[in-house]
Structures are given as C-alpha cells and as structure tokens.
Amino acid sequence: MDAPERRAVTTDAEFIKFLETIGPSAYAKKFGLAVRTVHKRRTKLEKKYCRQITCPQTSNKPPTRRNIQHAPRLHCDVENGVVLVGSDAHIWPGPLTTAMRAFIAFAAELKPRAIILNGDVLDFPKISRHPPIGWESTPTVADEIEAAQSVLRQIEEAAPDKCKLIWTLGNHDARFETRLATVAPEYARLHGFHLKDYFPEWSACWSVWINNSVVIKHRIKGGVHATHNNTVQSGKHTVTGHLHSQKVTPWTDYNGTRYGVDTGCLAEPGAQAFVDYTEDSPLNWRSGFGVFTFNDGELLPPELVTVWSPNHVVFRGQIKKV
C-alpha cells in the first residue's frame, strides 16, 4: 500500500481542487489525515467562500448535499433610513400586481437604504416536488425567469444609488437548484445552473441581519401564531413572509419591545398560481409589503402597505393610487 504523502496542502485553492477531484476520503488517505479533519476544513471553507464544495459522484445515488451556493447570512447596518421588504411575489408572466406596482413606486419615493425581496420571488410549479395540478396552464421555467428579470429590473431602476439589493431565498426559489442538483449534478458550478446567475444585481442569501437586532428571513415558524413565536423564541425583531398573512405582532418583556412581522405577499391572493393548490378555499392572506424605519440604529414600529383595491394601497392612514 502506498504511503501517504507528507506534504501539507496549505492553500484553500489546492484543498478545494483536490476535494472536487478525488473526494474527502481519498484526500484523507493521500495526506495521512483523519476524514473528520478533512470535513471540518471543508465546512470552514464553504462558510468562508459562501459556496458548497461538491465532491465527485461515487455511485448512482442522487447527491445528498444540495449544490446551492448562497451566503447563509448577510449583515447590513442602517443607522438612519428606510428598508423596504416584500415577500412572495410568485412572479408569473403578465401584468404587475397592485402590490408590486406600489413596491416599485415606494422604492423611488422613500429612497430606501436597502430593498429586500424576502423569498419566493418565483413560483416554479413545473419543477415542484408536489404532484402537478393544472400543469397544462402553468408557465415554463424560462418564461418565469424572463418575467422576473423584467420585474426586478424595474425595481433596480427605481432604487436610489447605493441602495443594497438583497434576495433571501424562499422554498419556491430553491426548487430551481434542487431540481438541477437532483437530475443533473454533473453540471454543478457551471454558469447558468444557479438562480442568482440570472439576477446579478441581487445579493442572494438565506437571511439578512440589520444592526444585529432585526432578522429578515423567508420563514421560521409556521402556523397562525408564527409572528409571535418567531420574535419570542429568537429574541430579535423578525421579518418573514411565506404565510402571506401580513401582520405585526409586538412582544414586550424585560428586554423591551420587539416585533414579529409577516409582510404579506406581493402576489395577488387570488392569482392563478394559488387557485389550484388551495382549491379556491377562503384564504387569510393579504397583499402588500413592509416599511421599516431606523432612527439612530433602532427600529421604529414597523409599518405595512396593504392593497386596498385594484389600483390603490393603504399606508399611514391614507389611500394612495398606484
């Protein structure tokens, strides 16, 4: 049996290249290391470079690690100013929704420091893991991406200079890369096989932390009491989507008052994307988004923009036409 090489691989680039070529077990054997040590360094480098180090396939089994290259967490400091957060656009080809028209208008009017799309920007029914419903009328992946590019370009044009554009990935967004990682793992790391390749102006991540006190993430807890449970159990202000319910839940204890917020959905609750799988049931959903104002680094009480009619939204006690 060949003796292990004694030369230490010191650079990150060498280590990554070896793992992607021969895998962790062969690497450990080659350099006389414990496999656990190799995996430990692999995890450290994945966090450092915000990507997954994908090893070669050694069997016909589907990969157990999803090759999704997104930062786990982004940090954003806002001393004074506004942050816009909208979730669950579920963009299909067609006219802009009322909430999205308002979101774009507010991006120009309020001049936010950051604009955050908090997950499920796309819907992707064609590549869902669930059995298809109404598959004849659902858009293709290409059609959805093209429509989303058009909508996000309008947000980019409305945003002020130096405004941060951030996209926290939702469960529907993840369908794109989960599908590819399952059926075409050989194409990992090639341009075009990650959702963010089609939206280069947006920073992709799983969560955003503002001033280390506000956590913005597509989903945490589920159920009707999610906003309450999110902020009580996290100890932070929490901003989520996913449930489409749009509400603000304050919680006060010895540490002061913090808020759990569901920003609702930028999609129309009665949109075709929802009708089939909800079986046209009554929905406790509201269309709109959130406005978060910071003063000396502290979050003021969150505000909601809520769709009132097909061409109007309500904000700060006034009905605004969009």
Protein Blocks (a to p, Z undefined) as FASTA:
>chain_A
ZZddfbdcfbfklmmmmmmmnojmlmmmmnopafklmmmmmmmmmmmnopacddddfbfb
dcfbdcddcdfbdcdddfbdcddddehklpaeddddfklmmmmmmmmmnopabdcdeejk
bnolmlccbdcehklmpccfklmmmmmmmmmmmmmmmpcghiacdddddfklmmmmmmmm
mmmmmlgoiahiafklmmmmbccdfbdcehhlaccdfbfcecjklmmmmmmmnopacdde
hkonopadddddfkopcddddebjfbdfkbmklmmmnoopacdddedddddddeehiacd
ddddddfbfkbcceehiacdZZ
